[in-house]
């Protein structure tokens, strides 16, 4: 049965939605840091995406998370905008570059219409300030719309106010890694590996160790990898090892871009722990160690959302990546 992730998001309460929104914004590109504000003292902010290390002294985007039974009402929306602009006017932070209503169930018709008409939205906030904002921003005092505050609001670009409903959330590429991480969504299959004809400089660490292993086994001083590839006995094996390396390479690159760092890290950890005892077992020579580790790697059953796509060559090729990264050595210990 297909899981409806949109329904899971629609069922979240306000706090859960804010947490989800924070992690979602963290996965969007362009932010130096993302912070969630909760409880009293949030000054109208739910989730802030800072564009620079200046944080609130520089540009930032405000994500206002609202999970109501129905769409966000006009008065609620005007108050949310008014509160943030008031505290910006007071100097608590700069006015947000963009103001997003993250409202899975959407905005009520009147508010939705105003968001699509920035000039009308600004006019409504100014005209309804006394009834909507003056006594609701803080319980301590009534906040009149004096000339200075009015000028500050009028200077704000209301075209930067946007709404994101559940369709907008689900259509954002940045949400896919979060659905995989939080709900175990299927990440999809990775594209086929392409093995370049020429050995690239990025491969040279594990290739160099394989050349040494073939020299040890054959008792022949192969000058380089080209000499091994030309050898009738060991050339086919080296080509298979490169196939494995690039299968794992295609796997990692795709899922690094389409899941999250923690998912890839978990997969690599499963493979490493699955082969390390075999790796550390005494072997007649380095090539025997390669052969034993390849056999063991093929039997590993990793956990997590990538398991169904972790074909045998991927798990085997990951071992060459461990060597290439300097984490392990085909010589049986770290170099």
C-alpha positions as CSV (number, residue, x, y, z in Angstrom):
1,X,0.0,0.0,0.0
2,X,1.4,3.4,-1.0
3,X,2.2,5.7,1.9
4,X,0.6,9.2,1.6
5,X,3.3,11.4,3.0
6,X,1.2,14.5,2.4
7,X,-1.4,13.1,4.8
8,X,1.3,12.5,7.4
9,X,2.4,16.2,7.2
10,X,-1.3,17.3,7.3
11,X,-1.8,15.4,10.5
12,X,1.1,17.1,12.3
13,X,0.4,19.6,15.2
14,X,2.0,23.0,15.3
15,X,5.2,21.9,17.1
16,X,5.7,18.9,14.8
17,X,5.2,21.1,11.8
18,X,7.7,23.6,13.0
19,X,10.3,20.8,13.6
20,X,9.5,19.4,10.2
21,X,9.8,22.9,8.6
22,X,13.2,23.5,10.3
23,X,14.7,20.2,8.9
24,X,13.2,20.9,5.5
25,X,14.6,24.5,5.4
26,X,18.0,23.1,6.5
27,X,18.0,20.9,3.4
28,X,17.3,23.9,1.1
29,X,20.4,25.4,-0.5
30,X,21.5,29.0,0.2
31,X,21.2,29.2,4.0
32,X,24.2,29.7,6.3
33,X,22.2,28.5,9.3
34,X,18.6,27.6,10.2
35,X,17.1,28.2,13.6
36,X,13.7,27.4,15.1
37,X,12.2,29.8,17.7
38,X,9.7,28.3,20.1
39,X,7.7,29.5,23.0
40,X,7.5,33.0,24.5
41,X,10.0,35.4,23.1
42,X,9.9,34.2,19.5
43,X,8.9,37.7,18.4
44,X,6.7,36.3,15.7
45,X,9.4,34.0,14.3
46,X,8.9,30.2,13.9
47,X,11.8,29.2,11.6
48,X,14.5,31.5,10.4
49,X,16.9,30.8,7.5
50,X,19.9,33.0,7.8
51,X,21.7,33.8,4.5
52,X,25.0,34.9,6.1
53,X,27.0,34.6,9.2
54,X,25.5,38.0,10.2
55,X,22.3,36.1,11.0
56,X,19.7,38.7,12.2
57,X,22.0,41.5,11.4
58,X,21.9,40.4,7.7
59,X,19.4,38.9,5.3
60,X,17.1,36.2,6.5
61,X,13.9,34.4,5.5
62,X,11.0,33.9,7.9
63,X,9.0,30.6,7.7
64,X,5.8,31.0,9.6
65,X,4.3,27.5,10.3
66,X,0.6,27.3,10.7
67,X,-1.4,24.1,11.1
68,X,-5.0,25.0,11.5
69,X,-8.0,22.8,10.9
70,X,-8.8,25.0,8.0
71,X,-6.9,27.6,6.1
72,X,-5.1,30.4,7.9
73,X,-7.6,33.3,8.4
74,X,-7.0,36.8,7.2
75,X,-6.7,38.2,10.8
76,X,-4.2,35.5,11.8
77,X,-2.1,36.2,8.7
78,X,-2.1,40.0,9.2
79,X,-1.1,39.6,12.8
80,X,1.7,37.2,11.9
81,X,3.2,39.7,9.4
82,X,2.5,42.7,11.7
83,X,4.3,41.1,14.6
84,X,7.5,40.4,12.7
85,X,7.5,43.8,11.1
86,X,6.9,45.5,14.5
87,X,9.9,43.7,16.1
88,X,12.0,44.5,13.1
89,X,11.0,48.2,13.5
90,X,12.0,47.9,17.1
91,X,15.5,46.8,16.0
92,X,15.3,43.2,17.3
93,X,16.3,42.0,13.8
94,X,16.3,43.2,10.2
95,X,13.0,42.8,8.3
96,X,13.0,39.4,6.6
97,X,14.0,39.2,3.0
98,X,11.1,36.8,2.4
99,X,8.1,35.9,4.6
100,X,6.7,32.4,3.9
101,X,3.4,31.1,5.3
102,X,4.0,27.4,5.6
103,X,0.4,26.3,5.8
104,X,-0.2,22.7,4.6
105,X,-3.9,23.3,4.6
106,X,-3.5,26.6,2.8
107,X,-4.7,30.1,3.5
108,X,-8.3,31.2,3.9
109,X,-9.7,32.7,0.7
110,X,-9.5,36.4,1.8
111,X,-5.9,36.1,3.0
112,X,-4.9,34.0,0.0
113,X,-6.3,36.8,-2.3
114,X,-4.3,39.4,-0.4
115,X,-1.0,37.5,-0.7
116,X,-1.5,37.5,-4.4
117,X,-1.9,41.3,-4.4
118,X,1.0,42.8,-2.4
119,X,-0.3,46.3,-2.5
120,X,-3.7,45.2,-1.2
121,X,-2.0,43.1,1.6
122,X,0.0,46.2,2.7
123,X,-3.1,48.3,2.7
124,X,-5.1,45.8,4.7
125,X,-2.4,45.6,7.4
126,X,-2.2,49.3,7.7
127,X,-6.0,49.8,7.7
128,X,-6.7,47.0,10.2
129,X,-3.7,47.5,12.5
130,X,-5.9,48.8,15.4
131,X,-8.3,45.9,15.2
132,X,-5.9,43.1,14.5
133,X,-2.4,44.0,15.8
134,X,-2.4,46.9,18.3
135,X,-3.5,44.8,21.3
136,X,-2.3,41.4,20.1
137,X,1.4,41.8,19.5
138,X,2.2,42.0,23.2
139,X,-0.1,41.9,26.2
140,X,1.9,44.5,28.0
141,X,1.0,47.6,25.9
142,X,-1.2,48.8,23.1
143,X,0.9,49.5,20.0
144,X,-0.4,52.4,18.0
145,X,0.4,52.8,14.3
146,X,2.5,55.9,14.7
147,X,4.2,57.7,11.8
148,X,7.5,55.9,12.2
149,X,6.0,52.4,12.3
150,X,3.7,53.2,9.4
151,X,6.7,54.4,7.3
152,X,8.6,51.2,8.2
153,X,5.7,49.0,7.1
154,X,5.1,51.0,3.9
155,X,8.8,50.6,3.0
156,X,8.6,46.8,3.3
157,X,8.2,44.9,0.0
158,X,5.0,42.9,0.4
159,X,5.7,41.1,-2.8
160,X,8.1,39.1,-0.7
161,X,5.2,37.5,1.3
162,X,4.4,34.0,-0.1
163,X,2.4,31.0,0.9
164,X,3.3,27.3,0.7
165,X,0.6,24.7,1.0
166,X,0.9,21.0,1.0
167,X,1.3,20.8,-2.7
168,X,4.1,23.3,-2.6
169,X,5.8,21.4,0.2
170,X,5.6,18.1,-1.7
171,X,6.8,19.7,-5.0
172,X,10.0,21.1,-3.4
173,X,13.0,18.9,-4.2
174,X,14.4,19.7,-0.7
175,X,11.6,17.8,1.0
176,X,12.5,14.4,-0.6
177,X,15.6,13.8,1.5
178,X,13.5,14.6,4.6
179,X,10.7,12.2,3.7
180,X,13.4,9.5,3.3
181,X,15.1,10.3,6.6
182,X,11.9,10.8,8.6
183,X,9.4,8.4,7.1
184,X,11.6,5.9,5.2
185,X,10.3,7.0,1.8
186,X,11.7,5.1,-1.2
187,X,14.6,7.1,-2.7
188,X,14.3,5.5,-6.1
189,X,17.0,3.8,-8.1
190,X,20.4,5.3,-8.9
191,X,21.5,5.7,-12.6
192,X,23.7,3.1,-14.2
193,X,27.4,3.5,-13.6
194,X,29.7,4.7,-16.4
195,X,33.2,3.3,-16.2
196,X,35.7,5.6,-18.0
197,X,38.2,3.9,-20.3
198,X,41.2,5.7,-18.8
199,X,42.0,5.4,-15.1
200,X,41.4,8.8,-13.5
201,X,43.6,10.5,-11.0
202,X,40.8,10.2,-8.4
203,X,41.1,6.4,-8.5
204,X,44.9,6.2,-8.1
205,X,45.0,5.3,-4.4
206,X,43.0,2.0,-4.6
207,X,44.4,1.3,-8.1
208,X,47.9,1.7,-6.8
209,X,47.2,-0.8,-4.0
210,X,45.7,-3.3,-6.4
211,X,48.7,-3.0,-8.6
212,X,50.9,-3.9,-5.6
213,X,48.6,-6.9,-4.9
214,X,48.9,-8.2,-8.5
215,X,52.7,-7.8,-8.4
216,X,52.8,-9.8,-5.1
217,X,50.6,-12.6,-6.5
218,X,52.2,-12.8,-9.9
219,X,55.7,-12.3,-8.9
220,X,56.0,-10.0,-11.9
221,X,57.0,-6.4,-11.6
222,X,54.1,-4.7,-13.3
223,X,55.2,-1.1,-14.1
224,X,51.7,0.4,-13.6
225,X,48.0,-0.2,-13.9
226,X,48.2,-0.3,-17.7
227,X,50.6,-3.2,-17.5
228,X,48.1,-5.1,-15.3
229,X,45.2,-4.3,-17.6
230,X,47.2,-5.7,-20.5
231,X,47.9,-8.9,-18.6
232,X,45.7,-11.9,-19.6
233,X,45.4,-13.3,-16.1
234,X,45.0,-10.2,-14.0
235,X,43.7,-7.6,-16.5
236,X,40.0,-8.9,-16.4
237,X,40.1,-8.9,-12.6
238,X,41.2,-5.3,-12.4
239,X,38.5,-4.3,-14.8
240,X,35.9,-6.0,-12.6
241,X,37.3,-4.1,-9.6
242,X,36.9,-0.8,-11.5
243,X,33.3,-1.8,-12.4
244,X,32.7,-2.3,-8.7
245,X,34.3,1.0,-7.7
246,X,32.2,3.0,-10.2
247,X,29.0,1.2,-9.3
248,X,29.5,2.4,-5.7
249,X,30.5,5.8,-7.0
250,X,27.3,6.2,-8.9
251,X,25.3,4.9,-5.9
252,X,27.0,7.4,-3.5
253,X,26.7,10.4,-5.7
254,X,23.0,9.9,-6.5
255,X,21.9,9.2,-2.9
256,X,24.1,11.9,-1.4
257,X,22.2,14.4,-3.6
258,X,18.8,12.8,-3.1
259,X,18.8,11.7,0.5
260,X,21.0,13.1,3.3
261,X,24.5,12.7,4.6
262,X,23.3,10.6,7.5
263,X,21.7,8.0,5.2
264,X,24.9,7.6,3.2
265,X,26.9,7.5,6.4
266,X,24.7,4.8,7.8
267,X,25.1,2.7,4.7
268,X,28.8,3.0,4.6
269,X,29.0,2.1,8.3
270,X,27.0,-1.1,7.7
271,X,29.3,-2.1,4.9
272,X,32.4,-1.3,6.9
273,X,31.3,-3.2,10.0
274,X,30.2,-6.1,7.8
275,X,33.6,-6.6,6.2
276,X,36.2,-5.3,8.8
277,X,36.7,-8.6,10.6
278,X,37.4,-10.3,7.3
279,X,39.6,-7.4,6.3
280,X,41.7,-7.9,9.5
281,X,42.0,-11.6,9.2
282,X,45.5,-12.8,8.1
283,X,45.6,-13.6,4.4
284,X,48.3,-15.3,2.2
285,X,48.7,-12.1,0.3
286,X,47.0,-8.8,-0.4
287,X,45.0,-10.1,-3.4
288,X,43.6,-13.0,-1.2
289,X,42.4,-10.3,1.2
290,X,40.7,-8.5,-1.7
291,X,39.0,-11.7,-2.7
292,X,37.9,-12.6,0.8
293,X,36.5,-9.1,1.4
294,X,34.7,-9.0,-1.9
295,X,33.0,-12.3,-1.1
296,X,32.0,-11.1,2.4
297,X,30.8,-7.7,1.1
298,X,28.4,-9.4,-1.3
299,X,26.6,-11.1,1.7
300,X,26.0,-8.0,3.7
301,X,22.4,-6.9,4.3
302,X,22.5,-3.2,5.1
303,X,19.6,-1.5,6.9
304,X,17.8,1.7,5.9
305,X,16.1,3.0,2.8
306,X,19.0,2.2,0.5
307,X,19.1,-1.5,1.2
308,X,16.9,-2.5,-1.8
309,X,19.2,-0.7,-4.2
310,X,22.5,-1.9,-2.6
311,X,23.4,-4.5,-5.2
312,X,26.4,-6.8,-4.8
313,X,28.8,-4.6,-6.9
314,X,27.8,-1.6,-4.9
315,X,28.7,-3.2,-1.6
316,X,31.9,-4.6,-3.0
317,X,32.9,-1.3,-4.7
318,X,32.3,0.6,-1.4
319,X,35.4,-1.3,-0.1
320,X,37.5,0.2,-2.8
321,X,36.2,3.6,-1.7
322,X,37.3,2.9,1.8
323,X,40.8,2.4,0.5
324,X,40.6,5.4,-1.8
325,X,39.5,7.5,1.1
326,X,42.4,6.3,3.2
327,X,40.2,4.6,5.8
328,X,41.5,1.1,5.1
329,X,44.2,-0.5,3.1
330,X,44.3,-3.7,1.0
331,X,47.6,-4.3,2.9
332,X,45.5,-5.1,5.9
333,X,46.0,-2.0,7.9
334,X,45.8,1.8,7.5
335,X,48.6,3.1,5.3
